[in-house]
Amino acid sequence: MAHPTAPCCEIRTLVLHTYPDGIKAFGHERITTPMGRRGKPLKKLRLIPAEKAFALARRFQGRFGTTVSVI
């Protein structure tokens, strides 16, 4: 039997949580936006390779009023 030689990685989804008021607390509005492979917003969750998801998360972190989740 042949073994796969291509690198294998886990598959994850990337979600960007935006807080319009800038307050990350219970009771305040939160907008959840799934992100795609190219870092653009999508309408539903998409699976992307874990390495790419974590690279995009590092790019999005640090924006005011946002939180990034890799699920």
PDB file with one MODEL, atoms N, CA, C and O in Angstrom:
MODEL        1
ATOM      1  N   MET A   1       0.819  -1.175   0.000  1.00  0.00           N
ATOM      2  CA  MET A   1       0.000   0.000   0.000  1.00  0.00           C
ATOM      3  C   MET A   1       0.871   1.249   0.000  1.00  0.00           C
ATOM      4  O   MET A   1       1.937   1.285   0.615  1.00  0.00           O
ATOM      5  N   ALA A   2       0.406   2.244  -0.684  1.00  0.00           N
ATOM      6  CA  ALA A   2       1.130   3.505  -0.744  1.00  0.00           C
ATOM      7  C   ALA A   2       0.666   4.429   0.384  1.00  0.00           C
ATOM      8  O   ALA A   2      -0.518   4.483   0.718  1.00  0.00           O
ATOM      9  N   HIS A   3       1.610   5.141   0.949  1.00  0.00           N
ATOM     10  CA  HIS A   3       1.291   6.109   1.984  1.00  0.00           C
ATOM     11  C   HIS A   3       1.218   7.496   1.359  1.00  0.00           C
ATOM     12  O   HIS A   3       2.019   7.819   0.482  1.00  0.00           O
ATOM     13  N   PRO A   4       0.282   8.310   1.793  1.00  0.00           N
ATOM     14  CA  PRO A   4       0.194   9.661   1.230  1.00  0.00           C
ATOM     15  C   PRO A   4       1.437  10.474   1.591  1.00  0.00           C
ATOM     16  O   PRO A   4       1.880  10.469   2.740  1.00  0.00           O
ATOM     17  N   THR A   5       1.985  11.164   0.611  1.00  0.00           N
ATOM     18  CA  THR A   5       3.179  11.968   0.844  1.00  0.00           C
ATOM     19  C   THR A   5       2.844  13.440   1.006  1.00  0.00           C
ATOM     20  O   THR A   5       3.684  14.220   1.455  1.00  0.00           O
ATOM     21  N   ALA A   6       1.634  13.827   0.646  1.00  0.00           N
ATOM     22  CA  ALA A   6       1.243  15.230   0.781  1.00  0.00           C
ATOM     23  C   ALA A   6       1.096  15.579   2.254  1.00  0.00           C
ATOM     24  O   ALA A   6       0.670  14.739   3.046  1.00  0.00           O
ATOM     25  N   PRO A   7       1.446  16.813   2.636  1.00  0.00           N
ATOM     26  CA  PRO A   7       1.270  17.197   4.043  1.00  0.00           C
ATOM     27  C   PRO A   7      -0.203  17.225   4.423  1.00  0.00           C
ATOM     28  O   PRO A   7      -1.034  17.769   3.695  1.00  0.00           O
ATOM     29  N   CYS A   8      -0.510  16.647   5.545  1.00  0.00           N
ATOM     30  CA  CYS A   8      -1.889  16.610   6.034  1.00  0.00           C
ATOM     31  C   CYS A   8      -2.024  17.585   7.194  1.00  0.00           C
ATOM     32  O   CYS A   8      -1.137  17.685   8.042  1.00  0.00           O
ATOM     33  N   CYS A   9      -3.122  18.289   7.221  1.00  0.00           N
ATOM     34  CA  CYS A   9      -3.375  19.210   8.328  1.00  0.00           C
ATOM     35  C   CYS A   9      -4.847  19.132   8.695  1.00  0.00           C
ATOM     36  O   CYS A   9      -5.674  18.646   7.923  1.00  0.00           O
ATOM     37  N   GLU A  10      -5.148  19.607   9.855  1.00  0.00           N
ATOM     38  CA  GLU A  10      -6.527  19.618  10.308  1.00  0.00           C
ATOM     39  C   GLU A  10      -7.312  20.667   9.542  1.00  0.00           C
ATOM     40  O   GLU A  10      -6.740  21.580   8.945  1.00  0.00           O
ATOM     41  N   ILE A  11      -8.608  20.526   9.567  1.00  0.00           N
ATOM     42  CA  ILE A  11      -9.483  21.481   8.886  1.00  0.00           C
ATOM     43  C   ILE A  11     -10.273  22.239   9.939  1.00  0.00           C
ATOM     44  O   ILE A  11     -10.846  21.633  10.844  1.00  0.00           O
ATOM     45  N   ARG A  12     -10.308  23.557   9.826  1.00  0.00           N
ATOM     46  CA  ARG A  12     -10.978  24.425  10.795  1.00  0.00           C
ATOM     47  C   ARG A  12     -11.850  25.441  10.088  1.00  0.00           C
ATOM     48  O   ARG A  12     -11.862  25.524   8.860  1.00  0.00           O
ATOM     49  N   THR A  13     -12.574  26.206  10.872  1.00  0.00           N
ATOM     50  CA  THR A  13     -13.331  27.350  10.362  1.00  0.00           C
ATOM     51  C   THR A  13     -12.864  28.604  11.095  1.00  0.00           C
ATOM     52  O   THR A  13     -12.397  28.531  12.232  1.00  0.00           O
ATOM     53  N   LEU A  14     -12.993  29.740  10.441  1.00  0.00           N
ATOM     54  CA  LEU A  14     -12.554  31.009  11.010  1.00  0.00           C
ATOM     55  C   LEU A  14     -13.766  31.923  11.139  1.00  0.00           C
ATOM     56  O   LEU A  14     -14.513  32.116  10.180  1.00  0.00           O
ATOM     57  N   VAL A  15     -13.955  32.485  12.335  1.00  0.00           N
ATOM     58  CA  VAL A  15     -15.097  33.350  12.609  1.00  0.00           C
ATOM     59  C   VAL A  15     -14.589  34.653  13.210  1.00  0.00           C
ATOM     60  O   VAL A  15     -13.735  34.647  14.096  1.00  0.00           O
ATOM     61  N   LEU A  16     -15.120  35.766  12.723  1.00  0.00           N
ATOM     62  CA  LEU A  16     -14.749  37.093  13.225  1.00  0.00           C
ATOM     63  C   LEU A  16     -15.956  37.663  13.964  1.00  0.00           C
ATOM     64  O   LEU A  16     -17.028  37.818  13.377  1.00  0.00           O
ATOM     65  N   HIS A  17     -15.786  37.975  15.249  1.00  0.00           N
ATOM     66  CA  HIS A  17     -16.839  38.569  16.065  1.00  0.00           C
ATOM     67  C   HIS A  17     -16.580  40.069  16.134  1.00  0.00           C
ATOM     68  O   HIS A  17     -15.506  40.489  16.563  1.00  0.00           O
ATOM     69  N   THR A  18     -17.548  40.880  15.717  1.00  0.00           N
ATOM     70  CA  THR A  18     -17.407  42.329  15.722  1.00  0.00           C
ATOM     71  C   THR A  18     -18.385  42.922  16.727  1.00  0.00           C
ATOM     72  O   THR A  18     -19.559  42.554  16.763  1.00  0.00           O
ATOM     73  N   TYR A  19     -17.885  43.839  17.535  1.00  0.00           N
ATOM     74  CA  TYR A  19     -18.690  44.535  18.534  1.00  0.00           C
ATOM     75  C   TYR A  19     -18.844  45.981  18.095  1.00  0.00           C
ATOM     76  O   TYR A  19     -17.917  46.771  18.272  1.00  0.00           O
ATOM     77  N   PRO A  20     -20.011  46.361  17.515  1.00  0.00           N
ATOM     78  CA  PRO A  20     -20.191  47.715  16.984  1.00  0.00           C
ATOM     79  C   PRO A  20     -20.013  48.808  18.031  1.00  0.00           C
ATOM     80  O   PRO A  20     -19.522  49.889  17.707  1.00  0.00           O
ATOM     81  N   ASP A  21     -20.402  48.551  19.280  1.00  0.00           N
ATOM     82  CA  ASP A  21     -20.266  49.555  20.338  1.00  0.00           C
ATOM     83  C   ASP A  21     -18.842  49.611  20.883  1.00  0.00           C
ATOM     84  O   ASP A  21     -18.473  50.564  21.569  1.00  0.00           O
ATOM     85  N   GLY A  22     -18.043  48.588  20.577  1.00  0.00           N
ATOM     86  CA  GLY A  22     -16.683  48.527  21.095  1.00  0.00           C
ATOM     87  C   GLY A  22     -16.599  47.937  22.481  1.00  0.00           C
ATOM     88  O   GLY A  22     -15.519  47.905  23.070  1.00  0.00           O
ATOM     89  N   ILE A  23     -17.727  47.462  23.025  1.00  0.00           N
ATOM     90  CA  ILE A  23     -17.768  46.906  24.378  1.00  0.00           C
ATOM     91  C   ILE A  23     -17.965  45.400  24.286  1.00  0.00           C
ATOM     92  O   ILE A  23     -18.986  44.934  23.780  1.00  0.00           O
ATOM     93  N   LYS A  24     -16.989  44.636  24.775  1.00  0.00           N
ATOM     94  CA  LYS A  24     -17.061  43.176  24.750  1.00  0.00           C
ATOM     95  C   LYS A  24     -17.601  42.686  26.086  1.00  0.00           C
ATOM     96  O   LYS A  24     -16.846  42.172  26.912  1.00  0.00           O
ATOM     97  N   ALA A  25     -18.893  42.840  26.301  1.00  0.00           N
ATOM     98  CA  ALA A  25     -19.511  42.433  27.561  1.00  0.00           C
ATOM     99  C   ALA A  25     -20.877  41.814  27.274  1.00  0.00           C
ATOM    100  O   ALA A  25     -21.449  41.990  26.198  1.00  0.00           O
ATOM    101  N   PHE A  26     -21.377  41.091  28.261  1.00  0.00           N
ATOM    102  CA  PHE A  26     -22.680  40.459  28.141  1.00  0.00           C
ATOM    103  C   PHE A  26     -23.760  41.517  27.947  1.00  0.00           C
ATOM    104  O   PHE A  26     -23.768  42.545  28.625  1.00  0.00           O
ATOM    105  N   GLY A  27     -24.666  41.254  27.020  1.00  0.00           N
ATOM    106  CA  GLY A  27     -25.775  42.163  26.797  1.00  0.00           C
ATOM    107  C   GLY A  27     -25.548  43.153  25.677  1.00  0.00           C
ATOM    108  O   GLY A  27     -26.481  43.844  25.269  1.00  0.00           O
ATOM    109  N   HIS A  28     -24.337  43.239  25.173  1.00  0.00           N
ATOM    110  CA  HIS A  28     -24.056  44.158  24.075  1.00  0.00           C
ATOM    111  C   HIS A  28     -24.107  43.401  22.753  1.00  0.00           C
ATOM    112  O   HIS A  28     -23.898  42.189  22.705  1.00  0.00           O
ATOM    113  N   GLU A  29     -24.383  44.123  21.702  1.00  0.00           N
ATOM    114  CA  GLU A  29     -24.549  43.521  20.381  1.00  0.00           C
ATOM    115  C   GLU A  29     -23.227  42.949  19.880  1.00  0.00           C
ATOM    116  O   GLU A  29     -22.167  43.549  20.058  1.00  0.00           O
ATOM    117  N   ARG A  30     -23.309  41.758  19.239  1.00  0.00           N
ATOM    118  CA  ARG A  30     -22.153  41.116  18.630  1.00  0.00           C
ATOM    119  C   ARG A  30     -22.555  40.600  17.258  1.00  0.00           C
ATOM    120  O   ARG A  30     -23.569  39.915  17.125  1.00  0.00           O
ATOM    121  N   ILE A  31     -21.781  40.919  16.252  1.00  0.00           N
ATOM    122  CA  ILE A  31     -22.028  40.447  14.890  1.00  0.00           C
ATOM    123  C   ILE A  31     -20.997  39.372  14.578  1.00  0.00           C
ATOM    124  O   ILE A  31     -19.795  39.621  14.659  1.00  0.00           O
ATOM    125  N   THR A  32     -21.463  38.171  14.219  1.00  0.00           N
ATOM    126  CA  THR A  32     -20.590  37.055  13.907  1.00  0.00           C
ATOM    127  C   THR A  32     -20.510  36.897  12.398  1.00  0.00           C
ATOM    128  O   THR A  32     -21.534  36.750  11.730  1.00  0.00           O
ATOM    129  N   THR A  33     -19.279  36.928  11.852  1.00  0.00           N
ATOM    130  CA  THR A  33     -19.074  36.839  10.423  1.00  0.00           C
ATOM    131  C   THR A  33     -18.109  35.702  10.121  1.00  0.00           C
ATOM    132  O   THR A  33     -16.957  35.759  10.550  1.00  0.00           O
ATOM    133  N   PRO A  34     -18.544  34.657   9.386  1.00  0.00           N
ATOM    134  CA  PRO A  34     -17.608  33.615   8.979  1.00  0.00           C
ATOM    135  C   PRO A  34     -16.674  34.145   7.883  1.00  0.00           C
ATOM    136  O   PRO A  34     -17.097  34.904   7.011  1.00  0.00           O
ATOM    137  N   MET A  35     -15.415  33.740   7.938  1.00  0.00           N
ATOM    138  CA  MET A  35     -14.422  34.196   6.978  1.00  0.00           C
ATOM    139  C   MET A  35     -13.966  33.024   6.114  1.00  0.00           C
ATOM    140  O   MET A  35     -13.952  31.878   6.564  1.00  0.00           O
ATOM    141  N   GLY A  36     -13.598  33.318   4.878  1.00  0.00           N
ATOM    142  CA  GLY A  36     -13.166  32.293   3.932  1.00  0.00           C
ATOM    143  C   GLY A  36     -11.659  32.188   3.824  1.00  0.00           C
ATOM    144  O   GLY A  36     -10.926  32.796   4.604  1.00  0.00           O
ATOM    145  N   ARG A  37     -11.197  31.410   2.846  1.00  0.00           N
ATOM    146  CA  ARG A  37      -9.774  31.164   2.648  1.00  0.00           C
ATOM    147  C   ARG A  37      -8.987  32.421   2.323  1.00  0.00           C
ATOM    148  O   ARG A  37      -7.820  32.541   2.695  1.00  0.00           O
ATOM    149  N   ARG A  38      -9.608  33.338   1.642  1.00  0.00           N
ATOM    150  CA  ARG A  38      -8.912  34.551   1.232  1.00  0.00           C
ATOM    151  C   ARG A  38      -9.111  35.702   2.208  1.00  0.00           C
ATOM    152  O   ARG A  38      -8.679  36.826   1.952  1.00  0.00           O
ATOM    153  N   GLY A  39      -9.772  35.412   3.332  1.00  0.00           N
ATOM    154  CA  GLY A  39      -9.978  36.438   4.342  1.00  0.00           C
ATOM    155  C   GLY A  39     -11.158  37.341   4.055  1.00  0.00           C
ATOM    156  O   GLY A  39     -11.260  38.432   4.615  1.00  0.00           O
ATOM    157  N   LYS A  40     -12.045  36.897   3.190  1.00  0.00           N
ATOM    158  CA  LYS A  40     -13.233  37.682   2.863  1.00  0.00           C
ATOM    159  C   LYS A  40     -14.449  37.096   3.575  1.00  0.00           C
ATOM    160  O   LYS A  40     -14.517  35.884   3.779  1.00  0.00           O
ATOM    161  N   PRO A  41     -15.411  37.940   3.955  1.00  0.00           N
ATOM    162  CA  PRO A  41     -16.611  37.455   4.648  1.00  0.00           C
ATOM    163  C   PRO A  41     -17.456  36.550   3.759  1.00  0.00           C
ATOM    164  O   PRO A  41     -17.567  36.763   2.551  1.00  0.00           O
ATOM    165  N   LEU A  42     -18.048  35.535   4.384  1.00  0.00           N
ATOM    166  CA  LEU A  42     -18.927  34.588   3.692  1.00  0.00           C
ATOM    167  C   LEU A  42     -20.288  34.568   4.378  1.00  0.00           C
ATOM    168  O   LEU A  42     -20.460  35.141   5.454  1.00  0.00           O
ATOM    169  N   LYS A  43     -21.251  33.905   3.748  1.00  0.00           N
ATOM    170  CA  LYS A  43     -22.587  33.810   4.331  1.00  0.00           C
ATOM    171  C   LYS A  43     -22.721  32.615   5.274  1.00  0.00           C
ATOM    172  O   LYS A  43     -23.548  32.647   6.185  1.00  0.00           O
ATOM    173  N   LYS A  44     -21.925  31.563   5.074  1.00  0.00           N
ATOM    174  CA  LYS A  44     -21.993  30.403   5.950  1.00  0.00           C
ATOM    175  C   LYS A  44     -20.584  29.900   6.238  1.00  0.00           C
ATOM    176  O   LYS A  44     -19.634  30.275   5.552  1.00  0.00           O
ATOM    177  N   LEU A  45     -20.451  29.048   7.255  1.00  0.00           N
ATOM    178  CA  LEU A  45     -19.146  28.531   7.655  1.00  0.00           C
ATOM    179  C   LEU A  45     -18.544  27.676   6.553  1.00  0.00           C
ATOM    180  O   LEU A  45     -19.237  26.868   5.936  1.00  0.00           O
ATOM    181  N   ARG A  46     -17.260  27.855   6.309  1.00  0.00           N
ATOM    182  CA  ARG A  46     -16.513  27.061   5.338  1.00  0.00           C
ATOM    183  C   ARG A  46     -15.310  26.446   6.041  1.00  0.00           C
ATOM    184  O   ARG A  46     -14.731  27.053   6.942  1.00  0.00           O
ATOM    185  N   LEU A  47     -14.941  25.247   5.627  1.00  0.00           N
ATOM    186  CA  LEU A  47     -13.784  24.586   6.188  1.00  0.00           C
ATOM    187  C   LEU A  47     -12.537  25.015   5.420  1.00  0.00           C
ATOM    188  O   LEU A  47     -12.530  25.023   4.189  1.00  0.00           O
ATOM    189  N   ILE A  48     -11.482  25.372   6.154  1.00  0.00           N
ATOM    190  CA  ILE A  48     -10.214  25.740   5.544  1.00  0.00           C
ATOM    191  C   ILE A  48      -9.094  25.052   6.319  1.00  0.00           C
ATOM    192  O   ILE A  48      -9.289  24.693   7.480  1.00  0.00           O
ATOM    193  N   PRO A  49      -7.928  24.860   5.705  1.00  0.00           N
ATOM    194  CA  PRO A  49      -6.819  24.219   6.426  1.00  0.00           C
ATOM    195  C   PRO A  49      -6.438  25.014   7.673  1.00  0.00           C
ATOM    196  O   PRO A  49      -6.505  26.243   7.684  1.00  0.00           O
ATOM    197  N   ALA A  50      -6.043  24.301   8.711  1.00  0.00           N
ATOM    198  CA  ALA A  50      -5.746  24.922  10.002  1.00  0.00           C
ATOM    199  C   ALA A  50      -4.621  25.949   9.898  1.00  0.00           C
ATOM    200  O   ALA A  50      -4.704  27.012  10.512  1.00  0.00           O
ATOM    201  N   GLU A  51      -3.577  25.652   9.136  1.00  0.00           N
ATOM    202  CA  GLU A  51      -2.459  26.585   9.007  1.00  0.00           C
ATOM    203  C   GLU A  51      -2.929  27.916   8.430  1.00  0.00           C
ATOM    204  O   GLU A  51      -2.531  28.980   8.904  1.00  0.00           O
ATOM    205  N   LYS A  52      -3.773  27.853   7.412  1.00  0.00           N
ATOM    206  CA  LYS A  52      -4.298  29.062   6.784  1.00  0.00           C
ATOM    207  C   LYS A  52      -5.220  29.804   7.748  1.00  0.00           C
ATOM    208  O   LYS A  52      -5.192  31.033   7.810  1.00  0.00           O
ATOM    209  N   ALA A  53      -6.037  29.065   8.502  1.00  0.00           N
ATOM    210  CA  ALA A  53      -6.967  29.681   9.448  1.00  0.00           C
ATOM    211  C   ALA A  53      -6.212  30.440  10.535  1.00  0.00           C
ATOM    212  O   ALA A  53      -6.595  31.558  10.881  1.00  0.00           O
ATOM    213  N   PHE A  54      -5.150  29.854  11.078  1.00  0.00           N
ATOM    214  CA  PHE A  54      -4.391  30.520  12.128  1.00  0.00           C
ATOM    215  C   PHE A  54      -3.603  31.708  11.578  1.00  0.00           C
ATOM    216  O   PHE A  54      -3.419  32.702  12.279  1.00  0.00           O
ATOM    217  N   ALA A  55      -3.135  31.615  10.330  1.00  0.00           N
ATOM    218  CA  ALA A  55      -2.433  32.744   9.712  1.00  0.00           C
ATOM    219  C   ALA A  55      -3.384  33.929   9.525  1.00  0.00           C
ATOM    220  O   ALA A  55      -3.016  35.073   9.793  1.00  0.00           O
ATOM    221  N   LEU A  56      -4.605  33.651   9.066  1.00  0.00           N
ATOM    222  CA  LEU A  56      -5.596  34.716   8.903  1.00  0.00           C
ATOM    223  C   LEU A  56      -6.013  35.296  10.258  1.00  0.00           C
ATOM    224  O   LEU A  56      -6.247  36.499  10.375  1.00  0.00           O
ATOM    225  N   ALA A  57      -6.106  34.441  11.279  1.00  0.00           N
ATOM    226  CA  ALA A  57      -6.479  34.915  12.616  1.00  0.00           C
ATOM    227  C   ALA A  57      -5.437  35.890  13.145  1.00  0.00           C
ATOM    228  O   ALA A  57      -5.786  36.894  13.766  1.00  0.00           O
ATOM    229  N   ARG A  58      -4.154  35.602  12.905  1.00  0.00           N
ATOM    230  CA  ARG A  58      -3.100  36.525  13.331  1.00  0.00           C
ATOM    231  C   ARG A  58      -3.216  37.856  12.601  1.00  0.00           C
ATOM    232  O   ARG A  58      -2.918  38.906  13.169  1.00  0.00           O
ATOM    233  N   ARG A  59      -3.648  37.815  11.343  1.00  0.00           N
ATOM    234  CA  ARG A  59      -3.804  39.043  10.578  1.00  0.00           C
ATOM    235  C   ARG A  59      -4.969  39.889  11.094  1.00  0.00           C
ATOM    236  O   ARG A  59      -4.880  41.116  11.125  1.00  0.00           O
ATOM    237  N   PHE A  60      -6.064  39.233  11.501  1.00  0.00           N
ATOM    238  CA  PHE A  60      -7.255  39.947  11.951  1.00  0.00           C
ATOM    239  C   PHE A  60      -7.185  40.388  13.408  1.00  0.00           C
ATOM    240  O   PHE A  60      -7.890  41.323  13.790  1.00  0.00           O
ATOM    241  N   GLN A  61      -6.369  39.755  14.227  1.00  0.00           N
ATOM    242  CA  GLN A  61      -6.327  40.125  15.640  1.00  0.00           C
ATOM    243  C   GLN A  61      -5.731  41.516  15.799  1.00  0.00           C
ATOM    244  O   GLN A  61      -4.907  41.950  14.992  1.00  0.00           O
ATOM    245  N   GLY A  62      -6.150  42.196  16.830  1.00  0.00           N
ATOM    246  CA  GLY A  62      -5.639  43.521  17.102  1.00  0.00           C
ATOM    247  C   GLY A  62      -6.522  44.635  16.565  1.00  0.00           C
ATOM    248  O   GLY A  62      -6.281  45.808  16.851  1.00  0.00           O
ATOM    249  N   ARG A  63      -7.536  44.286  15.795  1.00  0.00           N
ATOM    250  CA  ARG A  63      -8.467  45.312  15.331  1.00  0.00           C
ATOM    251  C   ARG A  63      -9.354  45.723  16.489  1.00  0.00           C
ATOM    252  O   ARG A  63      -9.736  44.886  17.307  1.00  0.00           O
ATOM    253  N   PHE A  64      -9.686  47.009  16.568  1.00  0.00           N
ATOM    254  CA  PHE A  64     -10.509  47.512  17.663  1.00  0.00           C
ATOM    255  C   PHE A  64     -11.923  46.945  17.573  1.00  0.00           C
ATOM    256  O   PHE A  64     -12.536  46.987  16.506  1.00  0.00           O
ATOM    257  N   GLY A  65     -12.439  46.424  18.662  1.00  0.00           N
ATOM    258  CA  GLY A  65     -13.815  45.942  18.732  1.00  0.00           C
ATOM    259  C   GLY A  65     -14.052  44.605  18.037  1.00  0.00           C
ATOM    260  O   GLY A  65     -15.183  44.308  17.653  1.00  0.00           O
ATOM    261  N   THR A  66     -13.007  43.791  17.867  1.00  0.00           N
ATOM    262  CA  THR A  66     -13.178  42.488  17.228  1.00  0.00           C
ATOM    263  C   THR A  66     -12.504  41.389  18.045  1.00  0.00           C
ATOM    264  O   THR A  66     -11.572  41.633  18.811  1.00  0.00           O
ATOM    265  N   THR A  67     -13.002  40.186  17.855  1.00  0.00           N
ATOM    266  CA  THR A  67     -12.410  38.990  18.413  1.00  0.00           C
ATOM    267  C   THR A  67     -12.396  37.945  17.311  1.00  0.00           C
ATOM    268  O   THR A  67     -13.349  37.855  16.538  1.00  0.00           O
ATOM    269  N   VAL A  68     -11.340  37.158  17.225  1.00  0.00           N
ATOM    270  CA  VAL A  68     -11.206  36.145  16.189  1.00  0.00           C
ATOM    271  C   VAL A  68     -11.278  34.777  16.834  1.00  0.00           C
ATOM    272  O   VAL A  68     -10.654  34.551  17.870  1.00  0.00           O
ATOM    273  N   SER A  69     -12.036  33.848  16.235  1.00  0.00           N
ATOM    274  CA  SER A  69     -12.146  32.484  16.727  1.00  0.00           C
ATOM    275  C   SER A  69     -11.812  31.513  15.614  1.00  0.00           C
ATOM    276  O   SER A  69     -12.310  31.641  14.496  1.00  0.00           O
ATOM    277  N   VAL A  70     -10.962  30.534  15.925  1.00  0.00           N
ATOM    278  CA  VAL A  70     -10.696  29.432  15.000  1.00  0.00           C
ATOM    279  C   VAL A  70     -11.341  28.214  15.625  1.00  0.00           C
ATOM    280  O   VAL A  70     -10.912  27.738  16.676  1.00  0.00           O
ATOM    281  N   ILE A  71     -12.370  27.717  14.974  1.00  0.00           N
ATOM    282  CA  ILE A  71     -13.176  26.625  15.535  1.00  0.00           C
ATOM    283  C   ILE A  71     -12.838  25.334  14.812  1.00  0.00           C
ATOM    284  O   ILE A  71     -13.403  24.286  15.125  1.00  0.00           O
TER     285      ILE A  71
ENDMDL
END
